[in-house]
Amino acid sequence: MGKASEWLREERRKVLGDWVAVCLQCGGARRWFEAYEAELPQECPECGGEMLRRCRACDAPFSSTFAVDCESCGAPLREPELFGTRIRRR
């Protein structure tokens, strides 16, 4: 990726949040800042499913709504498909 895309990614994170929480049931997502992690709901406000915000294996937060594997340790975060469609292209 070029410098422009890295700059844009960092600007987005400064405004919207550094990390992502994803509902494992419906795929809903919410960005968050570490200082406000305690305010994140444990359940999805839309469907009541579990909101995953950290890797279960290494406890690292993840930055992409489309992450299926942990950026830090490589452990699977969730199934690679949702509603019969791949979350991330191969």
MARNU-847062 format. One record per residue: residue number from 1; x, y negated, z negated of N, C-alpha, C in turn. Coordinates in nm, 3 decimals, always signed. Layout:
REM MARNU-847062
<atom num="NUM" n_u="X" n_v="Y" n_w="Z" ca_u="X" ca_v="Y" ca_w="Z" c_u="X" c_v="Y" c_w="Z"/>
...
REM end
This chain:
REM MARNU-847062
<atom num="1" n_u="+0.083" n_v="+0.118" n_w="+0.000" ca_u="+0.000" ca_v="+0.000" ca_w="+0.000" c_u="+0.087" c_v="-0.124" c_w="+0.000"/>
<atom num="2" n_u="+0.038" n_v="-0.226" n_w="+0.064" ca_u="+0.111" ca_v="-0.351" ca_w="+0.071" c_u="+0.098" c_v="-0.434" c_w="-0.055"/>
<atom num="3" n_u="+0.176" n_v="-0.541" n_w="-0.058" ca_u="+0.175" ca_v="-0.629" ca_w="-0.175" c_u="+0.039" c_v="-0.695" c_w="-0.196"/>
<atom num="4" n_u="-0.030" n_v="-0.728" n_w="-0.089" ca_u="-0.161" ca_v="-0.793" ca_w="-0.101" c_u="-0.261" c_v="-0.703" c_w="-0.172"/>
<atom num="5" n_u="-0.262" n_v="-0.574" n_w="-0.139" ca_u="-0.358" ca_v="-0.484" ca_w="-0.203" c_u="-0.325" c_v="-0.462" c_w="-0.349"/>
<atom num="6" n_u="-0.196" n_v="-0.458" n_w="-0.385" ca_u="-0.157" ca_v="-0.446" ca_w="-0.525" c_u="-0.199" c_v="-0.570" c_w="-0.603"/>
<atom num="7" n_u="-0.180" n_v="-0.687" n_w="-0.544" ca_u="-0.218" ca_v="-0.813" ca_w="-0.609" c_u="-0.369" c_v="-0.816" c_w="-0.633"/>
<atom num="8" n_u="-0.445" n_v="-0.777" n_w="-0.533" ca_u="-0.591" ca_v="-0.776" ca_w="-0.545" c_u="-0.636" c_v="-0.678" c_w="-0.652"/>
<atom num="9" n_u="-0.576" n_v="-0.561" n_w="-0.656" ca_u="-0.610" ca_v="-0.462" ca_w="-0.758" c_u="-0.584" c_v="-0.518" c_w="-0.898"/>
<atom num="10" n_u="-0.471" n_v="-0.582" n_w="-0.917" ca_u="-0.439" ca_v="-0.639" ca_w="-1.049" c_u="-0.534" c_v="-0.753" c_w="-1.086"/>
<atom num="11" n_u="-0.570" n_v="-0.835" n_w="-0.991" ca_u="-0.665" ca_v="-0.945" ca_w="-1.019" c_u="-0.802" c_v="-0.890" c_w="-1.059"/>
<atom num="12" n_u="-0.847" n_v="-0.787" n_w="-0.988" ca_u="-0.975" ca_v="-0.723" ca_w="-1.022" c_u="-0.973" c_v="-0.671" c_w="-1.165"/>
<atom num="13" n_u="-0.863" n_v="-0.605" n_w="-1.201" ca_u="-0.853" ca_v="-0.549" ca_w="-1.335" c_u="-0.853" c_v="-0.657" c_w="-1.442"/>
<atom num="14" n_u="-0.792" n_v="-0.770" n_w="-1.415" ca_u="-0.789" ca_v="-0.879" ca_w="-1.513" c_u="-0.930" c_v="-0.933" c_w="-1.540"/>
<atom num="15" n_u="-1.015" n_v="-0.930" n_w="-1.438" ca_u="-1.150" ca_v="-0.985" ca_w="-1.449" c_u="-1.251" c_v="-0.880" c_w="-1.493"/>
<atom num="16" n_u="-1.248" n_v="-0.762" n_w="-1.432" ca_u="-1.349" ca_v="-0.659" ca_w="-1.455" c_u="-1.314" c_v="-0.559" c_w="-1.565"/>
<atom num="17" n_u="-1.188" n_v="-0.540" n_w="-1.589" ca_u="-1.144" ca_v="-0.443" ca_w="-1.689" c_u="-1.032" c_v="-0.357" c_w="-1.635"/>
<atom num="18" n_u="-0.943" n_v="-0.318" n_w="-1.722" ca_u="-0.827" ca_v="-0.238" ca_w="-1.681" c_u="-0.862" c_v="-0.092" c_w="-1.654"/>
<atom num="19" n_u="-0.960" n_v="-0.041" n_w="-1.726" ca_u="-0.990" ca_v="+0.102" ca_w="-1.723" c_u="-1.135" c_v="+0.128" c_w="-1.685"/>
<atom num="20" n_u="-1.167" n_v="+0.256" n_w="-1.660" ca_u="-1.301" ca_v="+0.295" ca_w="-1.614" c_u="-1.357" c_v="+0.405" c_w="-1.703"/>
<atom num="21" n_u="-1.486" n_v="+0.397" n_w="-1.730" ca_u="-1.561" ca_v="+0.506" ca_w="-1.793" c_u="-1.661" c_v="+0.554" c_w="-1.689"/>
<atom num="22" n_u="-1.674" n_v="+0.686" n_w="-1.674" ca_u="-1.760" ca_v="+0.745" ca_w="-1.571" c_u="-1.857" c_v="+0.842" c_w="-1.636"/>
<atom num="23" n_u="-1.983" n_v="+0.836" n_w="-1.593" ca_u="-2.083" ca_v="+0.932" ca_w="-1.640" c_u="-2.062" c_v="+1.063" c_w="-1.565"/>
<atom num="24" n_u="-2.047" n_v="+1.171" n_w="-1.638" ca_u="-2.023" ca_v="+1.301" ca_w="-1.575" c_u="-2.148" c_v="+1.360" c_w="-1.511"/>
<atom num="25" n_u="-2.264" n_v="+1.307" n_w="-1.545" ca_u="-2.390" ca_v="+1.359" ca_w="-1.491" c_u="-2.434" c_v="+1.284" c_w="-1.365"/>
<atom num="26" n_u="-2.443" n_v="+1.151" n_w="-1.372" ca_u="-2.495" ca_v="+1.075" ca_w="-1.258" c_u="-2.388" c_v="+1.000" c_w="-1.179"/>
<atom num="27" n_u="-2.266" n_v="+0.991" n_w="-1.234" ca_u="-2.158" ca_v="+0.922" ca_w="-1.163" c_u="-2.153" c_v="+0.773" c_w="-1.188"/>
<atom num="28" n_u="-2.242" n_v="+0.720" n_w="-1.271" ca_u="-2.239" ca_v="+0.578" ca_w="-1.303" c_u="-2.105" c_v="+0.541" c_w="-1.366"/>
<atom num="29" n_u="-2.059" n_v="+0.420" n_w="-1.342" ca_u="-1.928" ca_v="+0.380" ca_w="-1.392" c_u="-1.935" c_v="+0.242" c_w="-1.456"/>
<atom num="30" n_u="-1.839" n_v="+0.219" n_w="-1.544" ca_u="-1.830" ca_v="+0.091" ca_w="-1.613" c_u="-1.682" c_v="+0.064" c_w="-1.639"/>
<atom num="31" n_u="-1.635" n_v="-0.055" n_w="-1.605" ca_u="-1.497" ca_v="-0.094" ca_w="-1.632" c_u="-1.488" c_v="-0.150" c_w="-1.773"/>
<atom num="32" n_u="-1.371" n_v="-0.134" n_w="-1.836" ca_u="-1.356" ca_v="-0.180" ca_w="-1.974" c_u="-1.212" c_v="-0.223" c_w="-2.003"/>
<atom num="33" n_u="-1.201" n_v="-0.311" n_w="-2.104" ca_u="-1.072" ca_v="-0.356" ca_w="-2.155" c_u="-1.044" c_v="-0.280" c_w="-2.284"/>
<atom num="34" n_u="-0.917" n_v="-0.250" n_w="-2.310" ca_u="-0.881" ca_v="-0.171" ca_w="-2.427" c_u="-0.931" c_v="-0.234" c_w="-2.557"/>
<atom num="35" n_u="-0.930" n_v="-0.366" n_w="-2.565" ca_u="-0.974" ca_v="-0.434" ca_w="-2.688" c_u="-1.121" c_v="-0.409" c_w="-2.719"/>
<atom num="36" n_u="-1.200" n_v="-0.370" n_w="-2.617" ca_u="-1.344" ca_v="-0.349" ca_w="-2.636" c_u="-1.386" c_v="-0.203" c_w="-2.620"/>
<atom num="37" n_u="-1.293" n_v="-0.113" n_w="-2.629" ca_u="-1.324" ca_v="+0.029" ca_w="-2.610" c_u="-1.430" c_v="+0.079" c_w="-2.708"/>
<atom num="38" n_u="-1.426" n_v="+0.032" n_w="-2.830" ca_u="-1.522" ca_v="+0.077" ca_w="-2.933" c_u="-1.666" c_v="+0.041" c_w="-2.896"/>
<atom num="39" n_u="-1.684" n_v="-0.058" n_w="-2.810" ca_u="-1.819" ca_v="-0.102" ca_w="-2.771" c_u="-1.878" c_v="-0.019" c_w="-2.657"/>
<atom num="40" n_u="-1.798" n_v="+0.067" n_w="-2.596" ca_u="-1.849" ca_v="+0.150" ca_w="-2.486" c_u="-1.947" c_v="+0.253" c_w="-2.540"/>
<atom num="41" n_u="-2.056" n_v="+0.275" n_w="-2.469" ca_u="-2.151" ca_v="+0.378" ca_w="-2.514" c_u="-2.095" c_v="+0.518" c_w="-2.493"/>
<atom num="42" n_u="-2.130" n_v="+0.610" n_w="-2.579" ca_u="-2.090" ca_v="+0.750" ca_w="-2.565" c_u="-2.174" c_v="+0.819" c_w="-2.458"/>
<atom num="43" n_u="-2.298" n_v="+0.769" n_w="-2.441" ca_u="-2.390" ca_v="+0.824" ca_w="-2.341" c_u="-2.419" c_v="+0.720" c_w="-2.234"/>
<atom num="44" n_u="-2.445" n_v="+0.768" n_w="-2.116" ca_u="-2.479" ca_v="+0.681" ca_w="-2.003" c_u="-2.611" c_v="+0.611" c_w="-2.031"/>
<atom num="45" n_u="-2.617" n_v="+0.479" n_w="-2.015" ca_u="-2.742" ca_v="+0.407" ca_w="-2.037" c_u="-2.850" c_v="+0.441" c_w="-1.934"/>
<atom num="46" n_u="-2.811" n_v="+0.496" n_w="-1.819" ca_u="-2.907" ca_v="+0.529" ca_w="-1.714" c_u="-2.968" c_v="+0.668" c_w="-1.731"/>
<atom num="47" n_u="-2.883" n_v="+0.769" n_w="-1.756" ca_u="-2.934" ca_v="+0.906" ca_w="-1.756" c_u="-2.910" c_v="+0.982" c_w="-1.887"/>
<atom num="48" n_u="-2.831" n_v="+0.925" n_w="-1.978" ca_u="-2.802" ca_v="+0.992" ca_w="-2.104" c_u="-2.688" c_v="+1.092" c_w="-2.098"/>
<atom num="49" n_u="-2.621" n_v="+1.102" n_w="-1.983" ca_u="-2.507" ca_v="+1.193" ca_w="-1.969" c_u="-2.384" c_v="+1.143" c_w="-2.044"/>
<atom num="50" n_u="-2.286" n_v="+1.228" n_w="-2.055" ca_u="-2.161" ca_v="+1.193" ca_w="-2.125" c_u="-2.079" c_v="+1.094" c_w="-2.044"/>
<atom num="51" n_u="-2.033" n_v="+0.987" n_w="-2.109" ca_u="-1.945" ca_v="+0.890" ca_w="-2.047" c_u="-1.801" c_v="+0.929" c_w="-2.080"/>
<atom num="52" n_u="-1.723" n_v="+0.962" n_w="-1.978" ca_u="-1.584" ca_v="+0.999" ca_w="-1.995" c_u="-1.497" c_v="+0.877" c_w="-1.970"/>
<atom num="53" n_u="-1.413" n_v="+0.841" n_w="-2.069" ca_u="-1.327" ca_v="+0.723" ca_w="-2.052" c_u="-1.179" c_v="+0.754" c_w="-2.071"/>
<atom num="54" n_u="-1.149" n_v="+0.873" n_w="-2.121" ca_u="-1.011" ca_v="+0.914" ca_w="-2.140" c_u="-0.996" c_v="+1.061" c_w="-2.101"/>
<atom num="55" n_u="-0.878" n_v="+1.096" n_w="-2.057" ca_u="-0.847" ca_v="+1.235" ca_w="-2.023" c_u="-0.860" c_v="+1.321" c_w="-2.148"/>
<atom num="56" n_u="-0.925" n_v="+1.433" n_w="-2.135" ca_u="-0.941" ca_v="+1.524" ca_w="-2.249" c_u="-0.809" c_v="+1.592" c_w="-2.287"/>
<atom num="57" n_u="-0.717" n_v="+1.605" n_w="-2.190" ca_u="-0.591" ca_v="+1.674" ca_w="-2.216" c_u="-0.487" c_v="+1.584" c_w="-2.282"/>
<atom num="58" n_u="-0.473" n_v="+1.460" n_w="-2.235" ca_u="-0.366" ca_v="+1.373" ca_w="-2.287" c_u="-0.416" c_v="+1.242" c_w="-2.347"/>
<atom num="59" n_u="-0.546" n_v="+1.218" n_w="-2.344" ca_u="-0.609" ca_v="+1.099" ca_w="-2.400" c_u="-0.573" c_v="+0.969" c_w="-2.327"/>
<atom num="60" n_u="-0.523" n_v="+0.979" n_w="-2.206" ca_u="-0.490" ca_v="+0.860" ca_w="-2.127" c_u="-0.616" c_v="+0.805" c_w="-2.061"/>
<atom num="61" n_u="-0.632" n_v="+0.672" n_w="-2.059" ca_u="-0.744" ca_v="+0.615" ca_w="-1.984" c_u="-0.714" c_v="+0.624" c_w="-1.834"/>
<atom num="62" n_u="-0.815" n_v="+0.611" n_w="-1.751" ca_u="-0.794" ca_v="+0.614" ca_w="-1.607" c_u="-0.849" c_v="+0.489" c_w="-1.543"/>
<atom num="63" n_u="-0.793" n_v="+0.450" n_w="-1.429" ca_u="-0.823" ca_v="+0.321" ca_w="-1.371" c_u="-0.913" c_v="+0.324" c_w="-1.249"/>
<atom num="64" n_u="-0.942" n_v="+0.442" n_w="-1.194" ca_u="-1.023" ca_v="+0.450" ca_w="-1.073" c_u="-1.157" c_v="+0.517" c_w="-1.100"/>
<atom num="65" n_u="-1.262" n_v="+0.458" n_w="-1.046" ca_u="-1.395" ca_v="+0.516" ca_w="-1.055" c_u="-1.399" c_v="+0.651" c_w="-0.983"/>
<atom num="66" n_u="-1.313" n_v="+0.669" n_w="-0.887" ca_u="-1.312" ca_v="+0.790" ca_w="-0.805" c_u="-1.210" c_v="+0.894" c_w="-0.852"/>
<atom num="67" n_u="-1.150" n_v="+0.874" n_w="-0.967" ca_u="-1.050" ca_v="+0.969" ca_w="-1.017" c_u="-1.116" c_v="+1.102" c_w="-1.051"/>
<atom num="68" n_u="-1.056" n_v="+1.209" n_w="-1.005" ca_u="-1.101" ca_v="+1.343" ca_w="-1.041" c_u="-0.993" c_v="+1.416" c_w="-1.120"/>
<atom num="69" n_u="-0.870" n_v="+1.367" n_w="-1.111" ca_u="-0.757" ca_v="+1.421" ca_w="-1.188" c_u="-0.691" c_v="+1.307" c_w="-1.265"/>
<atom num="70" n_u="-0.635" n_v="+1.339" n_w="-1.380" ca_u="-0.570" ca_v="+1.239" ca_w="-1.463" c_u="-0.446" c_v="+1.183" c_w="-1.393"/>
<atom num="71" n_u="-0.431" n_v="+1.052" n_w="-1.396" ca_u="-0.316" ca_v="+0.986" ca_w="-1.335" c_u="-0.189" c_v="+1.015" c_w="-1.412"/>
<atom num="72" n_u="-0.201" n_v="+1.045" n_w="-1.542" ca_u="-0.084" ca_v="+1.067" ca_w="-1.626" c_u="-0.036" c_v="+1.212" c_w="-1.628"/>
<atom num="73" n_u="-0.128" n_v="+1.305" n_w="-1.652" ca_u="-0.085" ca_v="+1.445" ca_w="-1.669" c_u="-0.132" c_v="+1.539" c_w="-1.558"/>
<atom num="74" n_u="-0.222" n_v="+1.492" n_w="-1.472" ca_u="-0.270" ca_v="+1.575" ca_w="-1.361" c_u="-0.384" c_v="+1.669" c_w="-1.396"/>
<atom num="75" n_u="-0.428" n_v="+1.671" n_w="-1.522" ca_u="-0.538" ca_v="+1.758" ca_w="-1.562" c_u="-0.668" c_v="+1.712" c_w="-1.496"/>
<atom num="76" n_u="-0.758" n_v="+1.805" n_w="-1.465" ca_u="-0.886" ca_v="+1.764" ca_w="-1.405" c_u="-0.970" c_v="+1.682" c_w="-1.504"/>
<atom num="77" n_u="-1.026" n_v="+1.571" n_w="-1.456" ca_u="-1.114" ca_v="+1.488" ca_w="-1.537" c_u="-1.259" c_v="+1.533" c_w="-1.522"/>
<atom num="78" n_u="-1.296" n_v="+1.567" n_w="-1.399" ca_u="-1.434" ca_v="+1.607" ca_w="-1.368" c_u="-1.433" c_v="+1.687" c_w="-1.240"/>
<atom num="79" n_u="-1.549" n_v="+1.740" n_w="-1.206" ca_u="-1.563" ca_v="+1.816" ca_w="-1.083" c_u="-1.535" c_v="+1.724" c_w="-0.963"/>
<atom num="80" n_u="-1.475" n_v="+1.776" n_w="-0.857" ca_u="-1.443" ca_v="+1.692" ca_w="-0.742" c_u="-1.562" c_v="+1.659" c_w="-0.653"/>
<atom num="81" n_u="-1.681" n_v="+1.712" n_w="-0.687" ca_u="-1.802" ca_v="+1.683" ca_w="-0.610" c_u="-1.912" c_v="+1.633" c_w="-0.702"/>
<atom num="82" n_u="-1.996" n_v="+1.546" n_w="-0.649" ca_u="-2.113" ca_v="+1.497" ca_w="-0.721" c_u="-2.229" c_v="+1.492" c_w="-0.623"/>
<atom num="83" n_u="-2.339" n_v="+1.557" n_w="-0.657" ca_u="-2.456" ca_v="+1.566" ca_w="-0.570" c_u="-2.422" c_v="+1.624" c_w="-0.433"/>
<atom num="84" n_u="-2.329" n_v="+1.721" n_w="-0.431" ca_u="-2.294" ca_v="+1.790" ca_w="-0.307" c_u="-2.198" c_v="+1.715" c_w="-0.216"/>
<atom num="85" n_u="-2.143" n_v="+1.604" n_w="-0.261" ca_u="-2.051" ca_v="+1.524" ca_w="-0.180" c_u="-1.918" c_v="+1.511" c_w="-0.254"/>
<atom num="86" n_u="-1.808" n_v="+1.523" n_w="-0.179" ca_u="-1.677" ca_v="+1.505" ca_w="-0.240" c_u="-1.662" c_v="+1.363" c_w="-0.291"/>
<atom num="87" n_u="-1.609" n_v="+1.348" n_w="-0.410" ca_u="-1.588" ca_v="+1.216" ca_w="-0.470" c_u="-1.472" c_v="+1.146" c_w="-0.403"/>
<atom num="88" n_u="-1.368" n_v="+1.219" n_w="-0.372" ca_u="-1.249" ca_v="+1.161" ca_w="-0.312" c_u="-1.210" c_v="+1.244" c_w="-0.191"/>
<atom num="89" n_u="-1.173" n_v="+1.176" n_w="-0.082" ca_u="-1.129" ca_v="+1.247" ca_w="+0.038" c_u="-0.999" c_v="+1.321" c_w="+0.012"/>
<atom num="90" n_u="-0.978" n_v="+1.428" n_w="+0.085" ca_u="-0.853" ca_v="+1.505" ca_w="+0.071" c_u="-0.739" c_v="+1.431" c_w="+0.133"/>
REM end
